[in-house]
């Protein structure tokens, strides 16, 4: 198929481009951007039972995460809309890093903002995940998503534009990879061992979002962009002083790349969405509000994305080495175990065998590393450990 062909022709959407420097602060710029898109929304914020804010909380490093000021701006907007903060949650799953989302939020100053407003912070890894089907998935057909994502009425997506060693770039679409609880990401990475295959995995996950969570809006952090080969954790930071707002994540990523004057090969997961007719990928079908696309281009430098060789190398290392070594597995503390069998009942993957009066037996090949068994054990008889070097010699 010709990469330039776009099957989404005929669909339309809107994206607001906001110059943050034209406003008193980020919070005011966020509210302005949302108000530009608000008349085109098909849902009402103040009639929702549960609104979930989904930032990018990758690691306890401010440059690698969505800025707290963006979250503060969304909170301010919602309060002005009359939304009760009791109906608002915020959370993420950072994956295989040592700290959970709450610890990261505390480190970068985000948690205290939410706490002061009475907003509940949730770790996506702490509850039994929801088993879901992706009917037309190319790489993923059955998987698990975090319960807060499953239960919410509205998702407010809060990505940050960064380069990414495996996916080339991470932004509006890729931020939803965080809906998959911690250790489960490790297993899914093994389904995408090349950049193109991983792009299919990201597209599969996004297709679930597109089909099951229609009430979404994205406030895209393009204030200080991370680029270069060390993204998404330690890349070079470059000021763009912009933010985007919209409801179509493919369109938002398309506009972000256009602003950054990216003219290289197609980003694998965005190419997948265009081919599957999920979202709007033609700039001609995207109505721009706020400042013009040309004005945004003039004020920003070129977005420098790693070359294809570097991306392939990073993908190989991540899928075949890092995730195999860092995957967490449950480990029984027999001294505390009372042989109640609750861990087997709580395991969403049915990876624990339990007979009355016997210690539970963990089936490693079926374990999805959600670690619900450890979280929900009333005796705290299950610890977790990283597989370490031994993980390199297993296919699971």
ZAMARGU-4260 file (C-alpha; in steps of 0.2 Angstrom, whole numbers, plus 5000, padded with zeros to 4 digits):
<rodrens>
0) 5000/5000/5000 | 5006/5017/4996 | 5011/5026/5012 | 5005/5042/5005 | 4987/5036/5003
5) 4976/5040/5017 | 4960/5030/5019 | 4953/5043/5032 | 4948/5055/5017 | 4932/5063/5021
10) 4933/5063/5040 | 4935/5079/5048 | 4941/5085/5065 | 4947/5101/5074 | 4963/5105/5083
15) 4967/5121/5093 | 4985/5127/5092 | 4989/5138/5107 | 5004/5149/5109 | 5008/5148/5128
20) 5018/5164/5127 | 5002/5174/5122 | 4995/5170/5139 | 4999/5174/5157 | 5003/5156/5161
25) 5001/5138/5156 | 4985/5136/5166 | 4977/5151/5156 | 4983/5144/5140 | 4976/5127/5143
30) 4958/5134/5147 | 4959/5144/5131 | 4963/5129/5121 | 4949/5118/5128 | 4937/5133/5126
35) 4941/5133/5107 | 4937/5115/5105 | 4923/5114/5118 | 4909/5119/5105 | 4913/5104/5095
40) 4913/5091/5109 | 4899/5078/5109 | 4899/5076/5128 | 4897/5087/5144 | 4910/5088/5157
45) 4898/5092/5171 | 4886/5077/5167 | 4900/5064/5169 | 4901/5052/5184 | 4919/5049/5182
50) 4932/5059/5173 | 4950/5052/5172 | 4965/5063/5168 | 4979/5052/5160 | 4996/5061/5160
55) 5012/5054/5155 | 5021/5048/5171 | 5036/5039/5164 | 5049/5041/5177 | 5053/5052/5192
60) 5060/5066/5181 | 5051/5082/5177 | 5057/5083/5159 | 5050/5066/5155 | 5033/5069/5162
65) 5018/5079/5158 | 5020/5096/5167 | 5010/5098/5183 | 5005/5115/5176 | 4995/5107/5162
70) 4985/5096/5175 | 4982/5112/5185 | 4975/5121/5170 | 4963/5106/5167 | 4958/5106/5185
75) 4954/5125/5184 | 4944/5123/5169 | 4934/5108/5176 | 4930/5118/5192 | 4924/5133/5181
80) 4913/5121/5172 | 4905/5116/5189 | 4913/5099/5189 | 4914/5091/5207 | 4932/5086/5210
85) 4924/5070/5218 | 4921/5064/5201 | 4938/5067/5195 | 4953/5054/5195 | 4970/5055/5189
90) 4982/5041/5186 | 4994/5031/5176 | 5005/5016/5175 | 5024/5019/5172 | 5028/5001/5168
95) 5044/4992/5173 | 5052/5006/5182 | 5055/5005/5200 | 5043/5018/5206 | 5024/5018/5204
100) 5014/5032/5197 | 5010/5040/5214 | 5029/5041/5219 | 5033/5049/5202 | 5019/5062/5204
105) 5025/5066/5221 | 5043/5068/5215 | 5038/5080/5201 | 5025/5090/5211 | 5010/5084/5203
110) 5003/5074/5218 | 5001/5089/5229 | 4991/5099/5216 | 4978/5084/5215 | 4978/5082/5234
115) 4975/5100/5238 | 4960/5099/5226 | 4953/5083/5233 | 4956/5073/5217 | 4960/5055/5220
120) 4976/5048/5213 | 4976/5030/5207 | 4989/5018/5202 | 4983/5008/5187 | 4993/4993/5194
125) 4984/4992/5210 | 4967/4984/5205 | 4962/4968/5196 | 4963/4974/5177 | 4949/4971/5165
130) 4950/4958/5152 | 4946/4965/5135 | 4945/4959/5117 | 4952/4968/5102 | 4942/4961/5087
135) 4953/4966/5073 | 4970/4967/5082 | 4985/4962/5071 | 4996/4958/5086 | 4985/4959/5101
140) 4968/4951/5102 | 4965/4948/5120 | 4973/4959/5134 | 4970/4969/5150 | 4967/4987/5153
145) 4967/4996/5170 | 4950/4997/5179 | 4950/5016/5181 | 4951/5017/5162 | 4937/5004/5160
150) 4925/5013/5172 | 4927/5031/5167 | 4915/5041/5157 | 4927/5054/5150 | 4946/5053/5147
155) 4957/5068/5147 | 4973/5063/5138 | 4988/5073/5144 | 5003/5068/5133 | 5020/5076/5131
160) 5029/5076/5114 | 5045/5066/5115 | 5056/5056/5104 | 5055/5037/5108 | 5068/5024/5105
165) 5056/5010/5100 | 5041/5020/5093 | 5051/5035/5085 | 5039/5047/5094 | 5027/5047/5109
170) 5013/5058/5110 | 4994/5058/5109 | 4992/5040/5103 | 5006/5032/5112 | 5001/5040/5129
175) 4987/5027/5129 | 5000/5013/5131 | 4999/5018/5149 | 4982/5011/5151 | 4990/4994/5152
180) 4995/4989/5170 | 5013/4988/5173 | 5020/4971/5170 | 5007/4967/5157 | 5017/4979/5145
185) 5032/4968/5146 | 5022/4953/5139 | 5015/4964/5125 | 5032/4971/5120 | 5037/4953/5116
190) 5023/4954/5103 | 5031/4969/5094 | 5050/4965/5092 | 5053/4977/5078 | 5048/4995/5076
195) 5034/4990/5063 | 5027/4976/5074 | 5027/4987/5090 | 5018/5000/5079 | 5005/4987/5076
200) 5004/4984/5095 | 5001/5002/5099 | 4988/5004/5085 | 4979/4988/5092 | 4979/4996/5109
205) 4973/5013/5102 | 4959/5004/5092 | 4952/4998/5109 | 4952/5016/5115 | 4944/5022/5099
210) 4930/5009/5100 | 4926/5009/5118 | 4930/5027/5125 | 4922/5039/5113 | 4922/5053/5126
215) 4940/5059/5125 | 4949/5076/5124 | 4968/5078/5123 | 4978/5093/5130 | 4995/5090/5122
220) 5011/5097/5130 | 5022/5105/5117 | 5029/5118/5129 | 5046/5110/5131 | 5049/5096/5119
225) 5061/5081/5121 | 5070/5076/5106 | 5085/5065/5100 | 5091/5048/5103 | 5089/5048/5122
230) 5071/5051/5122 | 5059/5047/5130 | 5069/5048/5146 | 5084/5059/5144 | 5083/5068/5127
235) 5087/5086/5123 | 5074/5098/5129 | 5069/5111/5116 | 5057/5126/5119 | 5041/5126/5108
240) 5030/5136/5120 | 5014/5128/5112 | 5000/5116/5117 | 4987/5107/5106 | 4969/5103/5110
245) 4958/5091/5101 | 4948/5075/5101 | 4957/5065/5087 | 4974/5058/5093 | 4980/5054/5075
250) 4976/5072/5070 | 4985/5079/5085 | 5001/5069/5082 | 5000/5073/5063 | 4999/5092/5067
255) 5013/5090/5080 | 5024/5082/5068 | 5020/5095/5055 | 5024/5109/5067 | 5041/5101/5070
260) 5043/5100/5051 | 5046/5081/5051 | 5048/5075/5034 | 5056/5058/5037 | 5048/5041/5035
265) 5031/5038/5043 | 5030/5034/5061 | 5025/5016/5062 | 5010/5017/5073 | 5003/5032/5065
270) 5005/5024/5048 | 4995/5009/5055 | 4980/5020/5060 | 4980/5028/5043 | 4979/5011/5035
275) 4966/5005/5047 | 4955/5021/5044 | 4956/5025/5063 | 4956/5044/5065 | 4960/5059/5054
280) 4978/5059/5046 | 4976/5072/5032 | 4981/5089/5037 | 4968/5095/5024 | 4954/5087/5034
285) 4960/5096/5050 | 4952/5112/5055 | 4964/5123/5064 | 4959/5135/5078 | 4970/5147/5088
290) 4986/5152/5079 | 4989/5145/5061 | 4999/5130/5057 | 5011/5141/5047 | 5013/5153/5062
295) 5017/5138/5073 | 5030/5131/5061 | 5039/5148/5060 | 5041/5149/5079 | 5047/5131/5082
300) 5063/5122/5077 | 5064/5105/5068 | 5059/5090/5078 | 5074/5078/5078 | 5068/5060/5078
305) 5081/5045/5079 | 5085/5037/5062 | 5078/5020/5058 | 5094/5011/5062 | 5094/5018/5080
310) 5075/5014/5082 | 5077/4996/5076 | 5092/4994/5088 | 5082/5001/5103 | 5067/4990/5099
315) 5078/4975/5099 | 5086/4979/5115 | 5069/4984/5124 | 5059/4969/5118 | 5073/4955/5119
320) 5083/4961/5134 | 5076/4975/5145 | 5058/4968/5147 | 5064/4950/5150 | 5076/4956/5163
325) 5065/4968/5172 | 5049/4959/5172 | 5042/4956/5189 | 5036/4939/5195 | 5027/4934/5211
330) 5036/4924/5225 | 5028/4915/5239 | 5033/4918/5257 | 5028/4901/5264 | 5030/4907/5282
335) 5016/4920/5280 | 5004/4910/5269 | 4989/4902/5277 | 4984/4892/5261 | 4967/4902/5259
340) 4967/4901/5240 | 4962/4919/5238 | 4977/4923/5227 | 4971/4910/5214 | 4953/4918/5214
345) 4960/4935/5212 | 4972/4930/5197 | 4964/4937/5181 | 4975/4926/5170 | 4971/4910/5180
350) 4990/4907/5182 | 4989/4901/5200 | 4984/4883/5205 | 4978/4881/5223 | 4972/4865/5231
355) 4963/4865/5249 | 4977/4864/5262 | 4991/4866/5249 | 5002/4881/5245 | 4998/4890/5229
360) 5008/4885/5213 | 5013/4899/5201 | 5012/4895/5183 | 5026/4906/5176 | 5021/4904/5158
365) 5003/4910/5161 | 5008/4924/5173 | 5005/4941/5165 | 5014/4951/5179 | 4999/4961/5185
370) 5004/4956/5202 | 4986/4957/5209 | 4990/4941/5219 | 5003/4952/5229 | 4992/4967/5230
375) 4977/4958/5237 | 4985/4945/5248 | 4978/4950/5266 | 4993/4941/5274 | 5006/4949/5263
380) 5013/4932/5259 | 5017/4936/5241 | 5032/4946/5237 | 5038/4952/5220 | 5055/4951/5212
385) 5063/4955/5195 | 5068/4940/5185 | 5085/4947/5181 | 5097/4939/5169 | 5088/4922/5171
390) 5074/4931/5161 | 5084/4931/5145 | 5083/4912/5144 | 5064/4911/5145 | 5051/4914/5131
395) 5038/4921/5143
</rodrens>
